[in-house]
Amino acid sequence: MTQLQIQMKIGIDQSDYSKIERGLRYPTIDQLIALAEIFDTSIDYIVGLTDEKKPYPR
């Protein structure tokens, strides 16, 4: 998946995506949910609260 595809799925432009990647802006909870779904992981993993990619069984 390209950065452009991710940006489109979470509804942000390139500038905001770049700021999130560089730590200059935080994603919203809705964007975190979308990212977790895209990468098939948990929000906890994305924000660094766990080292397990899938800490919770579904």
Biopython code that builds the backbone (N, CA, C, O; Angstrom):
import numpy as np
from Bio.PDB.StructureBuilder import StructureBuilder

atoms = [
    (1, "MET", "N", (0.844, -1.170, 0.000)),
    (1, "MET", "CA", (0.000, 0.000, 0.000)),
    (1, "MET", "C", (0.896, 1.242, 0.000)),
    (1, "MET", "O", (1.868, 1.320, 0.751)),
    (2, "THR", "N", (0.560, 2.188, -0.834)),
    (2, "THR", "CA", (1.363, 3.409, -0.937)),
    (2, "THR", "C", (0.920, 4.436, 0.112)),
    (2, "THR", "O", (-0.154, 4.320, 0.702)),
    (3, "GLN", "N", (1.763, 5.428, 0.326)),
    (3, "GLN", "CA", (1.397, 6.509, 1.242)),
    (3, "GLN", "C", (0.137, 7.207, 0.758)),
    (3, "GLN", "O", (-0.721, 7.563, 1.566)),
    (4, "LEU", "N", (0.014, 7.407, -0.540)),
    (4, "LEU", "CA", (-1.170, 8.071, -1.088)),
    (4, "LEU", "C", (-2.426, 7.263, -0.783)),
    (4, "LEU", "O", (-3.452, 7.838, -0.419)),
    (5, "GLN", "N", (-2.365, 5.953, -0.922)),
    (5, "GLN", "CA", (-3.521, 5.111, -0.622)),
    (5, "GLN", "C", (-3.886, 5.199, 0.858)),
    (5, "GLN", "O", (-5.064, 5.251, 1.210)),
    (6, "ILE", "N", (-2.880, 5.215, 1.713)),
    (6, "ILE", "CA", (-3.137, 5.338, 3.154)),
    (6, "ILE", "C", (-3.767, 6.693, 3.458)),
    (6, "ILE", "O", (-4.747, 6.775, 4.198)),
    (7, "GLN", "N", (-3.206, 7.750, 2.890)),
    (7, "GLN", "CA", (-3.744, 9.097, 3.092)),
    (7, "GLN", "C", (-5.210, 9.150, 2.691)),
    (7, "GLN", "O", (-6.031, 9.726, 3.405)),
    (8, "MET", "N", (-5.536, 8.560, 1.568)),
    (8, "MET", "CA", (-6.914, 8.585, 1.085)),
    (8, "MET", "C", (-7.831, 7.795, 2.023)),
    (8, "MET", "O", (-8.956, 8.218, 2.286)),
    (9, "LYS", "N", (-7.363, 6.661, 2.522)),
    (9, "LYS", "CA", (-8.192, 5.835, 3.405)),
    (9, "LYS", "C", (-8.453, 6.505, 4.748)),
    (9, "LYS", "O", (-9.524, 6.325, 5.327)),
    (10, "ILE", "N", (-7.490, 7.275, 5.251)),
    (10, "ILE", "CA", (-7.708, 7.929, 6.549)),
    (10, "ILE", "C", (-8.162, 9.380, 6.403)),
    (10, "ILE", "O", (-8.433, 10.052, 7.398)),
    (11, "GLY", "N", (-8.244, 9.858, 5.174)),
    (11, "GLY", "CA", (-8.837, 11.165, 4.918)),
    (11, "GLY", "C", (-7.980, 12.364, 5.253)),
    (11, "GLY", "O", (-8.485, 13.362, 5.766)),
    (12, "ILE", "N", (-6.672, 12.282, 4.969)),
    (12, "ILE", "CA", (-5.807, 13.440, 5.196)),
    (12, "ILE", "C", (-4.967, 13.715, 3.956)),
    (12, "ILE", "O", (-4.829, 12.860, 3.081)),
    (13, "ASP", "N", (-4.410, 14.914, 3.894)),
    (13, "ASP", "CA", (-3.565, 15.256, 2.751)),
    (13, "ASP", "C", (-2.103, 14.904, 3.043)),
    (13, "ASP", "O", (-1.759, 14.501, 4.154)),
    (14, "GLN", "N", (-1.260, 15.062, 2.038)),
    (14, "GLN", "CA", (0.149, 14.673, 2.133)),
    (14, "GLN", "C", (0.868, 15.436, 3.231)),
    (14, "GLN", "O", (1.702, 14.867, 3.936)),
    (15, "SER", "N", (0.559, 16.707, 3.384)),
    (15, "SER", "CA", (1.217, 17.538, 4.386)),
    (15, "SER", "C", (0.944, 17.015, 5.799)),
    (15, "SER", "O", (1.865, 16.883, 6.606)),
    (16, "ASP", "N", (-0.321, 16.721, 6.092)),
    (16, "ASP", "CA", (-0.671, 16.208, 7.418)),
    (16, "ASP", "C", (-0.080, 14.821, 7.649)),
    (16, "ASP", "O", (0.373, 14.516, 8.752)),
    (17, "TYR", "N", (-0.083, 13.982, 6.617)),
    (17, "TYR", "CA", (0.497, 12.641, 6.736)),
    (17, "TYR", "C", (1.986, 12.742, 7.068)),
    (17, "TYR", "O", (2.492, 12.016, 7.924)),
    (18, "SER", "N", (2.669, 13.637, 6.391)),
    (18, "SER", "CA", (4.092, 13.842, 6.634)),
    (18, "SER", "C", (4.337, 14.309, 8.067)),
    (18, "SER", "O", (5.280, 13.857, 8.716)),
    (19, "LYS", "N", (3.492, 15.210, 8.560)),
    (19, "LYS", "CA", (3.634, 15.707, 9.931)),
    (19, "LYS", "C", (3.427, 14.593, 10.949)),
    (19, "LYS", "O", (4.119, 14.543, 11.966)),
    (20, "ILE", "N", (2.478, 13.699, 10.681)),
    (20, "ILE", "CA", (2.250, 12.565, 11.578)),
    (20, "ILE", "C", (3.483, 11.671, 11.592)),
    (20, "ILE", "O", (3.939, 11.258, 12.658)),
    (21, "GLU", "N", (4.022, 11.371, 10.419)),
    (21, "GLU", "CA", (5.208, 10.510, 10.330)),
    (21, "GLU", "C", (6.406, 11.110, 11.059)),
    (21, "GLU", "O", (7.202, 10.384, 11.655)),
    (22, "ARG", "N", (6.534, 12.432, 11.011)),
    (22, "ARG", "CA", (7.674, 13.099, 11.646)),
    (22, "ARG", "C", (7.420, 13.450, 13.108)),
    (22, "ARG", "O", (8.295, 14.010, 13.768)),
    (23, "GLY", "N", (6.238, 13.131, 13.618)),
    (23, "GLY", "CA", (5.921, 13.402, 15.014)),
    (23, "GLY", "C", (5.557, 14.844, 15.298)),
    (23, "GLY", "O", (5.602, 15.278, 16.449)),
    (24, "LEU", "N", (5.195, 15.597, 14.267)),
    (24, "LEU", "CA", (4.828, 17.004, 14.444)),
    (24, "LEU", "C", (3.327, 17.192, 14.621)),
    (24, "LEU", "O", (2.865, 18.287, 14.942)),
    (25, "ARG", "N", (2.574, 16.128, 14.411)),
    (25, "ARG", "CA", (1.119, 16.157, 14.531)),
    (25, "ARG", "C", (0.679, 14.769, 14.968)),
    (25, "ARG", "O", (1.256, 13.768, 14.543)),
    (26, "TYR", "N", (-0.336, 14.707, 15.811)),
    (26, "TYR", "CA", (-0.880, 13.426, 16.238)),
    (26, "TYR", "C", (-2.117, 13.088, 15.411)),
    (26, "TYR", "O", (-2.902, 13.975, 15.074)),
    (27, "PRO", "N", (-2.291, 11.814, 15.083)),
    (27, "PRO", "CA", (-3.511, 11.431, 14.377)),
    (27, "PRO", "C", (-4.705, 11.476, 15.331)),
    (27, "PRO", "O", (-4.553, 11.309, 16.541)),
    (28, "THR", "N", (-5.882, 11.704, 14.774)),
    (28, "THR", "CA", (-7.106, 11.667, 15.576)),
    (28, "THR", "C", (-7.425, 10.213, 15.909)),
    (28, "THR", "O", (-6.839, 9.299, 15.329)),
    (29, "ILE", "N", (-8.342, 10.001, 16.832)),
    (29, "ILE", "CA", (-8.728, 8.636, 17.176)),
    (29, "ILE", "C", (-9.318, 7.927, 15.961)),
    (29, "ILE", "O", (-9.065, 6.739, 15.760)),
    (30, "ASP", "N", (-10.094, 8.631, 15.154)),
    (30, "ASP", "CA", (-10.650, 8.016, 13.943)),
    (30, "ASP", "C", (-9.542, 7.609, 12.975)),
    (30, "ASP", "O", (-9.627, 6.561, 12.334)),
    (31, "GLN", "N", (-8.518, 8.426, 12.871)),
    (31, "GLN", "CA", (-7.391, 8.091, 11.998)),
    (31, "GLN", "C", (-6.605, 6.909, 12.564)),
    (31, "GLN", "O", (-6.133, 6.064, 11.804)),
    (32, "LEU", "N", (-6.461, 6.839, 13.889)),
    (32, "LEU", "CA", (-5.787, 5.700, 14.513)),
    (32, "LEU", "C", (-6.556, 4.405, 14.269)),
    (32, "LEU", "O", (-5.962, 3.365, 13.987)),
    (33, "ILE", "N", (-7.869, 4.477, 14.380)),
    (33, "ILE", "CA", (-8.700, 3.298, 14.115)),
    (33, "ILE", "C", (-8.498, 2.835, 12.681)),
    (33, "ILE", "O", (-8.318, 1.644, 12.424)),
    (34, "ALA", "N", (-8.529, 3.784, 11.742)),
    (34, "ALA", "CA", (-8.337, 3.442, 10.331)),
    (34, "ALA", "C", (-6.951, 2.849, 10.094)),
    (34, "ALA", "O", (-6.821, 1.870, 9.359)),
    (35, "LEU", "N", (-5.925, 3.417, 10.699)),
    (35, "LEU", "CA", (-4.567, 2.888, 10.541)),
    (35, "LEU", "C", (-4.451, 1.478, 11.113)),
    (35, "LEU", "O", (-3.805, 0.617, 10.516)),
    (36, "ALA", "N", (-5.069, 1.242, 12.257)),
    (36, "ALA", "CA", (-5.034, -0.094, 12.854)),
    (36, "ALA", "C", (-5.701, -1.112, 11.935)),
    (36, "ALA", "O", (-5.225, -2.240, 11.801)),
    (37, "GLU", "N", (-6.795, -0.715, 11.307)),
    (37, "GLU", "CA", (-7.468, -1.617, 10.370)),
    (37, "GLU", "C", (-6.615, -1.845, 9.121)),
    (37, "GLU", "O", (-6.507, -2.974, 8.643)),
    (38, "ILE", "N", (-6.020, -0.798, 8.600)),
    (38, "ILE", "CA", (-5.184, -0.912, 7.400)),
    (38, "ILE", "C", (-4.015, -1.858, 7.648)),
    (38, "ILE", "O", (-3.719, -2.714, 6.814)),
    (39, "PHE", "N", (-3.351, -1.706, 8.790)),
    (39, "PHE", "CA", (-2.158, -2.494, 9.085)),
    (39, "PHE", "C", (-2.451, -3.764, 9.886)),
    (39, "PHE", "O", (-1.532, -4.472, 10.297)),
    (40, "ASP", "N", (-3.745, -4.045, 10.106)),
    (40, "ASP", "CA", (-4.178, -5.256, 10.813)),
    (40, "ASP", "C", (-3.447, -5.409, 12.144)),
    (40, "ASP", "O", (-2.831, -6.437, 12.426)),
    (41, "THR", "N", (-3.535, -4.361, 12.946)),
    (41, "THR", "CA", (-2.896, -4.353, 14.259)),
    (41, "THR", "C", (-3.783, -3.591, 15.233)),
    (41, "THR", "O", (-4.914, -3.239, 14.897)),
    (42, "SER", "N", (-3.284, -3.336, 16.430)),
    (42, "SER", "CA", (-4.061, -2.597, 17.426)),
    (42, "SER", "C", (-3.560, -1.159, 17.534)),
    (42, "SER", "O", (-2.434, -0.840, 17.153)),
    (43, "ILE", "N", (-4.415, -0.321, 18.053)),
    (43, "ILE", "CA", (-4.006, 1.062, 18.321)),
    (43, "ILE", "C", (-2.891, 1.065, 19.366)),
    (43, "ILE", "O", (-1.968, 1.876, 19.290)),
    (44, "ASP", "N", (-2.976, 0.162, 20.337)),
    (44, "ASP", "CA", (-1.919, 0.070, 21.356)),
    (44, "ASP", "C", (-0.552, -0.147, 20.720)),
    (44, "ASP", "O", (0.437, 0.445, 21.154)),
    (45, "TYR", "N", (-0.490, -0.990, 19.698)),
    (45, "TYR", "CA", (0.776, -1.251, 19.008)),
    (45, "TYR", "C", (1.243, 0.007, 18.267)),
    (45, "TYR", "O", (2.425, 0.350, 18.304)),
    (46, "ILE", "N", (0.328, 0.679, 17.607)),
    (46, "ILE", "CA", (0.681, 1.878, 16.836)),
    (46, "ILE", "C", (1.254, 2.969, 17.741)),
    (46, "ILE", "O", (2.225, 3.633, 17.378)),
    (47, "VAL", "N", (0.653, 3.150, 18.916)),
    (47, "VAL", "CA", (1.112, 4.227, 19.802)),
    (47, "VAL", "C", (2.191, 3.777, 20.785)),
    (47, "VAL", "O", (2.609, 4.552, 21.646)),
    (48, "GLY", "N", (2.644, 2.526, 20.660)),
    (48, "GLY", "CA", (3.772, 2.062, 21.454)),
    (48, "GLY", "C", (3.454, 1.552, 22.845)),
    (48, "GLY", "O", (4.346, 1.488, 23.692)),
    (49, "LEU", "N", (2.206, 1.185, 23.105)),
    (49, "LEU", "CA", (1.845, 0.665, 24.423)),
    (49, "LEU", "C", (2.109, -0.830, 24.555)),
    (49, "LEU", "O", (2.086, -1.369, 25.661)),
    (50, "THR", "N", (2.358, -1.503, 23.435)),
    (50, "THR", "CA", (2.692, -2.921, 23.446)),
    (50, "THR", "C", (3.654, -3.222, 22.304)),
    (50, "THR", "O", (3.683, -2.521, 21.292)),
    (51, "ASP", "N", (4.432, -4.271, 22.486)),
    (51, "ASP", "CA", (5.334, -4.717, 21.423)),
    (51, "ASP", "C", (4.702, -5.809, 20.563)),
    (51, "ASP", "O", (5.256, -6.205, 19.538)),
    (52, "GLU", "N", (3.537, -6.287, 20.995)),
    (52, "GLU", "CA", (2.846, -7.336, 20.252)),
    (52, "GLU", "C", (1.968, -6.715, 19.178)),
    (52, "GLU", "O", (1.127, -5.862, 19.459)),
    (53, "LYS", "N", (2.176, -7.156, 17.945)),
    (53, "LYS", "CA", (1.409, -6.581, 16.842)),
    (53, "LYS", "C", (-0.083, -6.840, 17.005)),
    (53, "LYS", "O", (-0.900, -5.984, 16.665)),
    (54, "LYS", "N", (-0.446, -8.007, 17.521)),
    (54, "LYS", "CA", (-1.855, -8.350, 17.746)),
    (54, "LYS", "C", (-2.033, -8.812, 19.192)),
    (54, "LYS", "O", (-2.118, -10.013, 19.449)),
    (55, "PRO", "N", (-2.089, -7.875, 20.135)),
    (55, "PRO", "CA", (-2.149, -8.259, 21.545)),
    (55, "PRO", "C", (-3.506, -8.795, 21.996)),
    (55, "PRO", "O", (-3.600, -9.434, 23.044)),
    (56, "TYR", "N", (-4.549, -8.543, 21.222)),
    (56, "TYR", "CA", (-5.893, -8.932, 21.637)),
    (56, "TYR", "C", (-6.511, -9.862, 20.605)),
    (56, "TYR", "O", (-6.633, -9.497, 19.436)),
    (57, "PRO", "N", (-6.903, -11.066, 21.027)),
    (57, "PRO", "CA", (-7.560, -11.961, 20.065)),
    (57, "PRO", "C", (-8.916, -11.403, 19.656)),
    (57, "PRO", "O", (-9.596, -10.739, 20.439)),
    (58, "ARG", "N", (-9.291, -11.683, 18.424)),
    (58, "ARG", "CA", (-10.592, -11.191, 17.934)),
    (58, "ARG", "C", (-11.584, -12.305, 17.872)),
    (58, "ARG", "O", (-12.732, -12.088, 17.485)),
]
sb = StructureBuilder()
sb.init_structure("model")
sb.init_model(0)
sb.init_chain("A")
sb.init_seg("    ")
for serial, (resi, resn, name, xyz) in enumerate(atoms, 1):
    if name == "N":
        sb.init_residue(resn, " ", resi, " ")
    sb.init_atom(name, np.array(xyz, "f"), 0.0, 1.0, " ", f" {name:<3s}", serial, name[0])
structure = sb.get_structure()
